[in-house]
Amino acid sequence: MTESAADQLLRRIREHDNELIAELRQIIDRIIRKFNWTGPVSAEDIAQDCFIKLMESLARGRFEGRSSFKTYVYTIVRRTCIDYYKSHRAAEMTDIDNITLVDPAISPEKAVISLEQRNIACRVLMALPKECRRMWRAVFFGRRNYKQVAEQLGVSEGTIKRRMWQCRQMAKEKVALFEK
């Protein structure tokens, strides 16, 4: 039985074929630049989401080889960029680097501990699923209440409360992992 094109590509990625991974990264970055992303964090988020979607799609055998692989990747990246534009169009974004958690009057030891906590918080936030990050940005950084977030996303306030609780539970698990 011959291996499908999707299986071949997936196998090469799983075997850490650096040449293929570098080519994929180059294609993804080039397409993202065409959409004029200005912030490196946003472009990095999109690139990561694109790579994950590509892996999932290949694992499900959706690439049949009827088009070139480059065209297939382009379609995934384009759709992901469009989804990002739609989801971030009305959202207020706050750069996490502009959030200060340290009082200048605090001792150097406490400042170092606070900086480490901030780094862990950033790593935890980036390790959460995209939907959790989106809701946390809206609620905590965008200073929106659950009702406003629910209206923006077109769901009930109870749904937002449940999702935020689930995100908090995931965050607690991630904090435990990162603090080890």
C-alpha positions in Angstrom: 0.0 0.0 0.0 1.5 3.4 -1.0 1.7 6.2 1.4 -0.6 9.2 0.6 0.9 12.7 0.0 -0.4 13.9 3.4 1.1 10.9 5.2 4.5 11.5 3.6 4.5 15.1 4.6 3.3 14.4 8.1 6.0 11.6 8.5 8.7 14.0 7.3 7.6 16.7 9.8 7.4 14.2 12.6 10.9 12.9 11.7 12.1 16.5 12.1 13.0 17.0 8.4 14.6 20.4 9.0 14.6 21.3 5.3 10.8 20.8 5.0 10.1 22.6 8.3 12.3 25.5 7.2 10.5 25.7 3.8 7.1 25.6 5.6 8.1 28.3 8.0 9.4 30.5 5.1 6.1 30.0 3.1 4.0 30.8 6.2 6.0 33.9 7.1 5.9 35.2 3.5 2.1 34.8 3.4 1.6 36.4 6.8 3.8 39.4 5.7 1.4 39.8 2.7 -1.4 40.5 5.2 0.7 43.4 6.7 0.9 42.2 10.3 2.7 44.9 12.2 3.4 43.3 15.6 5.9 40.4 15.8 3.8 38.8 18.5 0.7 38.6 16.4 2.7 37.3 13.4 4.3 34.7 15.7 0.9 33.6 17.1 -0.5 33.3 13.6 2.5 31.3 12.4 2.1 28.9 15.3 -1.6 28.5 14.7 -1.0 27.9 11.0 1.5 25.2 11.7 -0.8 23.5 14.2 -3.7 23.7 11.7 -1.5 22.3 9.0 -0.4 19.4 11.1 -4.0 18.6 12.1 -5.2 18.8 8.5 -2.4 16.5 7.3 -3.2 14.1 10.1 -6.8 13.9 9.0 -5.6 13.3 5.4 -7.2 16.4 3.9 -4.3 17.1 1.6 -5.0 14.9 -1.4 -2.3 16.2 -3.7 -4.7 17.7 -6.3 -3.0 21.1 -5.8 0.6 21.9 -5.0 1.5 21.7 -1.4 2.4 25.4 -1.5 -1.1 26.2 -2.6 -2.5 24.1 0.2 -0.4 25.8 2.9 -1.3 29.2 1.4 -5.0 28.4 1.8 -4.6 27.4 5.5 -2.5 30.5 6.2 -4.9 32.9 4.4 -7.9 31.5 6.2 -6.1 31.7 9.6 -5.1 35.4 8.9 -8.7 36.2 8.0 -9.9 34.6 11.2 -7.3 36.7 13.2 -8.5 39.9 11.5 -12.1 39.1 12.3 -11.4 38.2 15.9 -9.1 41.1 16.6 -10.9 43.8 14.6 -12.9 45.1 17.6 -10.7 43.8 20.4 -8.6 46.3 22.3 -5.1 44.9 22.5 -2.6 45.7 25.3 1.0 44.8 25.0 1.9 42.6 27.9 5.3 44.3 28.1 3.5 47.6 29.0 1.9 46.0 32.1 4.0 46.7 35.2 3.7 44.5 38.2 6.6 45.9 40.1 6.5 48.9 42.4 9.8 50.8 42.1 10.0 51.1 45.9 10.2 47.2 46.2 13.4 45.6 47.2 15.6 44.0 44.5 14.8 40.5 45.7 11.0 41.1 45.5 11.5 42.7 42.0 13.3 39.6 40.8 10.6 37.3 42.2 7.9 39.6 40.6 9.8 39.5 37.3 9.9 35.6 37.5 6.2 35.6 38.2 5.5 37.8 35.3 7.6 35.5 33.0 5.6 32.5 34.3 2.3 34.4 33.7 3.4 35.2 30.1 4.4 31.6 29.4 1.1 30.3 30.9 -0.9 32.8 28.9 0.8 31.7 25.7 0.4 28.0 26.5 -3.4 28.4 26.8 -5.7 27.7 23.8 -6.3 30.6 21.5 -9.9 31.1 22.8 -8.7 31.4 26.4 -6.1 33.9 25.4 -8.7 35.9 23.5 -11.2 36.0 26.4 -8.4 36.8 29.0 -7.2 39.7 26.8 -10.8 41.0 26.6 -11.6 40.7 30.3 -8.3 41.4 32.0 -6.4 43.6 29.6 -9.3 45.1 27.7 -11.1 45.8 31.0 -14.4 44.3 29.7 -16.9 42.6 31.9 -18.4 39.2 31.1 -21.6 40.7 29.6 -19.6 42.8 27.2 -17.4 39.8 26.1 -20.5 37.7 25.7 -22.1 40.3 23.4 -18.9 40.6 21.4 -18.7 36.8 20.9 -22.5 36.3 20.5 -22.9 33.9 23.4 -24.6 34.1 26.8 -22.9 35.5 29.8 -23.1 32.2 31.5 -21.2 30.6 28.7 -18.4 33.2 29.2 -18.4 32.5 32.9 -18.1 28.8 32.3 -15.3 29.2 29.7 -13.4 31.6 31.9 -13.6 29.0 34.8 -12.3 26.3 32.4 -9.5 28.6 31.3 -8.6 29.4 34.9 -8.4 25.6 35.6 -6.1 25.1 32.6 -4.0 28.1 33.7 -3.6 26.6 37.3 -2.4 23.4 35.7 0.1 25.2 33.5 1.4 27.3 36.4 2.1 24.2 38.3 4.1 22.8 35.4 6.1 26.0 34.8 6.9 26.5 38.5 8.6 23.1 38.7 
